[in-house]
């Protein structure tokens, strides 16, 4: 990367966290009898309950209650603490990157989950802003999420570089003029720059 950027937009799932898609579906099945699987699958697949929660249409409490969880706060925290893994390279990268860039979290997530994740893993100190789909009612790859992000952080597309593990999100960001890097955990095809870990990302950006 020859161009000098001032702002680094970075995804949570599949980049900062090792789990690219999360493990909430299997976590849910593990907490209900098999007789409930058809009902749960319909809520996830047909009703798109998780997507709606990520759009802010349901709070975490409402979402988990709709699935049938009783102690909703416990299950939010238990899922995050037992099923999600912080990439061991992120903290070292973030400490160096924040000296050069304004780091902005850009994540599709339930509002309360994102807040707890950043608190639980001690990440808040690294971000100048946190743009979360559940807070603004838009999810990647919708181009409006990138427009909203730029407006909120007061940056132009040319000042930003975006790191995400999903090619379609990167392609959408490129349409706004944001430069992109694929954090390739899942073997996705992307025509632009690509890295497989934070060591490679450091070599590219720092």
N, C-alpha and C positions, 0 to 999 in steps of 0.2 A: 504494500500500500504506500504509494508515494504521496498522495494528497494528505494534507494535515486536517484532521477532524478534531472537533472539540467535544462531541457528545457521543457516547457509546450506549446504544439501546440494546438491552440484553434480555433474552427470554428466560423463564424459570424452568419449566419442565423440559427435560432433555438437554439442558445446557447447565444451569446452576445445579439442578437436581439430576441425578443419573437416570431416573425413570422418565422416559420420554412421554409416555401416555398416562402415567400414574397407575396405581394399583387399586383404585377404589371399587371397581366392579368385583374383582375377586374378594376384596375385603368384605363387601356387602354380602356376597354369597356365603362367606365363612361365618357370618353372624346370624344366618337364618336357616331354617330347615329346608330340605330339598323341595318340599311341597310348595315353598314360596318362590321358587326360582322362576317359574313362568310369569308370575305377577311382577317380580322385580325386573325381569328382562323386558317386559312390555313398558314399564316405566322408563327404563333407560333407552330402549331402542325406538319404540313407537311414540311415547309421550315426550322423549328427549328432555327428561327432567333435569339431567345434569347440565345440558347445554343452557336450559332456561335459568338455572342457578348461576351459571357463569355469565349470563347476561343481566344478572341482578333482578330477575323476575321473582326469584325466591331467595330469602335469606338462608344462611346455613341451617339455622334451626328449622325453618319451614321445609327445606329440602329433605333433611334427614327424617323429620317427622312423617313426611309424605311417603318415604320408603318404609317406615315402620320402626325406626330406631326410637327408643324411649329417652335414654340419657344422651341427648344430642351433643352437648359440649364434650362429654367424655369421648364419644366416638370420633368427633372431629379431631381432637387432640391425639387420641390413640392411633388413628389412621396415619396422621402426619408423623408422629414420633416412631412408629414401628414399620411403616411401609414406604417411606420416602428417604432417600439417601443424598446427602450433600456431596457433590463432587469434591474430592480431596484437593483438587487443584484450584478451586475457585477462590478461596480466601487469599492465597498468595497472589494470584492474578489480580484480584480486586484491590489489594493494598497498593500494588504497583500502578494499576490502571487509573485509580482515582487521582494520582498525581498528574496525570496527563489529560484525562477526560472527566466530564461530568457523566457519571454512571446513572442510567435510567432503567429501572425494571419495566419491561413491557410484557405483560403476561395475561393469558386467558385463565381466569380462575374465579372461584367464589370469593367474594370480598373478604369475608371473615377468615377463610382458609389462607389466603395470601398474607393477610396481616399476621396470622399465627405462625406461618412458615418463616417469615422474615424475622420474627421475634425468637422463635424456637432455635433457629440455626444461627442467630446473631448476625444478621445481614443488614439491618437497618442503617448502620453507620456508613455503609458503602454507597448508598443510593441518594442522589440529590432529589429524585422524584420516583414515585411508583405509580405507573399507569396500569390499572387492572380492569379487565373487561367487566367484572361485576360492579365496579364503581361507575363506569361510564355507559354501560348498556350496549357495547359493541365488542365483537370478538374478531381477532385475526382469523382469516385473512381479509376481512372487510377493510377496504382501503380507508374507510372513514376512521378506523382506529388509529391509523398512522397520522392522519390529518389532525385528529383530536390530540394525539400525543404531542405533535409539533407545536400546536397552539398552546397547550398547557405548559410546556417547558420553554417556550419562547425561542425556538431554534428553527433554522431553515433546513430543508432536506440536504443541502450540500454540506452542512456542518455535521451531519450524522452518519454513523455506521451502525448497522443492525446485525446482531448475531442471534440466530434461531436454528433449531434443528429440523424445521419443516420447510421444504422447498416452496410450497405454495404461499406461505407467509412471506418469504423472501421476495418472491416474484411480485407480490402485491406491493411490498414496500418499495421495490425498485420503480414501480409505476409513479411513485411520488417524487422520485429523484434521490432516495436514500440509498447509499451504498450498502452492500450486504455480504455477510460471510455465513456459510453453512457450517454449523457444528454437527458433524456427521456421525450420529450414533446409530442410525438405522439404515445406512446404505442408500440414502435418497440421491437422486440425480439432480445436480444443480450446475448450471453452466459457469457460474462465477467462482469466487474464492471459497475454499473449503478447508476445514481443519477437523481433527479427530479428538483433540484434547486441549487443555488450557496451556500446555507448553507450546503447542503449535500456534495457538492464538496469540500468546505473548510474543512469539517470534515475528508474527505478522503485524501486530499492532503497537507493540511497545518498543 
